[in-house]
């Protein structure tokens, strides 16, 4: 007869024997919500088998590990296994008290405890710790979180997190030790973290964030590598909380090392069937130039792209650095060879709970089954980021286990709000006081489509617009959109009439490459020239009335700017053509072109040159109507009133516009020595150009000159809390007596 084993386990197993007993029956007590069969499924114990003390110990631990029970008591007597459990309560609701800076939805997204989940002490403590981390990330290191529970009937509990958010913990001081080549201010400018100051009240860069501190170490490394210091390193970075716990003092201990210059590099190509060619045009740096890691990376990209285009799918360029510490030079050898043959196995996307997978996948420049290409992968990540649907986009590659030569691409995104309601106020010297409001959703139901409704009112213009855009119409690389609009313009100040335009447009656009784009459009609208003043020019009175317009047009553009918002180098150019007259009153042909080139002549100093030109011809024996002519001045030609350049009625002074124009501008933007995050820049500029005669020109009744006009001026650009403010002072250098000038121009607006 086997020895009877009696085991009492209440969270702790007491073992004193290794004998086993045959399991005949099982008794389970204490369950309410959980089925007895569920308990047995966890245990995987069957009658008729021998049960040892080790088996009961394992069973007890298994039941505790489920998180369903707060107490487990198992004992075995005379072949009967007696299991007594106490179920953990169920969470009825979760509440937050004392939180003002972070709303309930934000905090709920961070915790594990949810209504109808099982409550455990471990879970509530982990959630409290997680909430503290959330507050630390927002710069509130003095926050406290006190978790409590309120018991309810039916073994339920309410969870309450009592929160004291505390004050924002800002960075009071940044100390830098070891820098001799660059000043503290220069290095602080390169970092993301900033010292607290009154003008940073709308920013968060002056709050302490451990992740940002690590990023600042990387930014310092990049700064020195961009300026020739190959041996630079951050020896230590320490953040210390001040005694009053109101701020941090951050200290960076750095070692700058020597500064090196480039000497002529070598390019070695080891590829089958490749005929040697001069590849120096792929090198982004020159001999004698200070070492810059960004230029080395750009050269590698150029070489990889070049050979990929020649059909070498697995090309790999590796740089070798040969430093000469005596001469302080570095010679780089770029070795181009066939890399490991790797193909893309799967592309997995996570984190997009709302945005459809296909909306993200269609931005990838590389597909499943393609040869792996690092340049295309980087471009894919950039394109997904440019959607502006996500707070973060993380991308990594993982080799496929057991399948050499294959890799999975993993993209993890964090979605952000894509709907917006904006209200704007502003003022400009052209429009006067303006009010702008709109509703827009840039990712309707996660499809990537955009729907917008906008209303703009000013002293001169009222505009109502509804637009719908599908960037991948019929799942093709084809943007399709439709717009409905109504616009009223008050032109009385310069041409003694008002105009109204009502209509709609259908548009399509596609990319030939990442940089070359074309669009076509069809517009149907009704124009009305009305409220013509009694003393207006007869050339305007003759055009009073309503006219229909049916127009088809196209535009092709080439965009190679490094940044579309704040470009520092590269160019943008476009050409447009319109034809009006398909079954409507208004008939004309119109051509337009523009181009702008940016040059970074020194750090934060950008020189740009721009050219614009347009020509419109009336067709079918019809003159070009006054509301379709070109008018120069204000933003299109600084130093002159809107419509201040061009033909003018001698008797009334009304601007009559022109049938063609050509302008050129040169501008230099530069810092003013103020903190960079203030967003204030200075500029100097010059505008020059011509405007042609209008149809029906009569020298006896009109003032007109084909001579060139020119102006020059200076100004300030401020990316302020009230939006972008442009303040310009421009003086005409070349003008005619009948031109209308304007020295001062101010424009600002704010959306909130």
Number of C-alpha atoms within 10 A of each C-alpha: 4 9 10 14 20 17 19 15 20 15 15 12 18 13 14 10 13 9 14 17 21 19 20 14 14 15 12 16 12 15 15 12 11 11 11 14 10 9 19 15 11 13 17 8 16 15 14 12 12 15 20 18 22 15 14 21 18 13 20 22 17 14 19 15 11 10 16 20 19 17 17 21 18 22 16 24 13 15 18 16 21 15 19 18 21 15 20 18 23 22 23 19 16 17 15 17 13 12 15 11 11 13 10 14 8 10 17 16 10 14 17 14 21 16 15 13 14 19 27 17 10 9 15 20 15 14 20 20 16 17 21 20 16 18 21 20 16 17 24 25 26 17 19 18 22 13 17 15 16 12 14 13 7 10 14 19 23 18 22 18 21 17 19 16 20 16 14 21 24 26 26 19 16 18 13 17 14 13 15 9 11 11 11 14 11 11 16 17 15 17 18 16 22 22 18 20 11 6 11 14 11 8 11 16 20 23 25 29 22 14 9 16 19 11 15 20 20 14 16 22 20 18 19 24 22 17 17 23 23 22 14 19 18 16 12 12 16 13 18 12 17 13 8 7 14 17 26 24 17 20 16 21 15 19 17 19 15 13 20 25 22 20 17 14 19 16 17 15 16 13 14 9 6 11 7 10 7 7 13 14 10 16 21 15 21 15 14 13 14 20 26 22 18 15 15 18 13 15 21 23 17 19 22 24 19 15 19 16 10 10 9 18 20 19 21 21 22 13 18 14 11 11 16 12 11 6 9 13 22 25 20 19 17 22 18 20 19 16 13 11 13 18 20 21 21 16 17 12 17 12 13 18 11 13 18 14 15 14 19 22 16 17 18 19 17 21 18 14 14 13 17 24 20 15 16 15 19 14 16 20 18 14 17 21 18 11 14 15 23 19 11 14 16 13 15 10 13 12 15 15 9 7 9 11 15 19 21 19 20 16 19 16 21 14 17 13 12 16 16 13 14 14 16 16 19 19 18 17 16 17 15 14 17 19 18 19 17 18 15 19 18 22 22 16 12 17 18 22 20 19 20 18 18 18 18 18 18 20 14 17 18 18 18 17 17 18 18 19 20 21 21 18 15 10 12 10 15 16 19 21 20 18 18 18 18 17 18 18 17 20 18 16 13 18 23 22 23 21 21 19 20 17 18 18 18 18 18 19 20 18 16 10 8 12 12 15 16 17 18 18 18 18 18 18 18 18 19 18 22 18 16 22 14 10 11 18 23 14 16 22 18 12 16 18 13 14 16 20 21 20 22 20 18 18 18 18 19 19 18 17 18 13 11 10 7 8 17 22 17 16 19 17 18 18 17 18 18 18 19 23 18 13 11 15 14 23 23 21 18 18 18 18 18 18 18 19 19 20 16 16 13 9 9 13 16 19 21 21 18 18 18 18 18 20 19 22 18 18 15 10 8 13 16 21 23 22 19 14 19 20 25 23 20 21 15 17 26 29 28 27 24 22 26 24 28 30 28 26 23 16 13 16 19 26 28 31 27 28 24 21 22 19 21 20 21 17 19 19 21 19 17 13 9 10 12 13 15 13 15 19 20 19 20 18 21 22 24 20 21 20 27 19 21 23 19 9 15 13 11 8 13 20 22 24 18 13 14 14 22 22 21 21 20 17 18 19 19 17 15 15 16 15 17 16 21 18 18 23 18 23 19 22 14 12 17 17 7 17 22 19 22 18 17 18 20 17 20 21 20 18 16 12
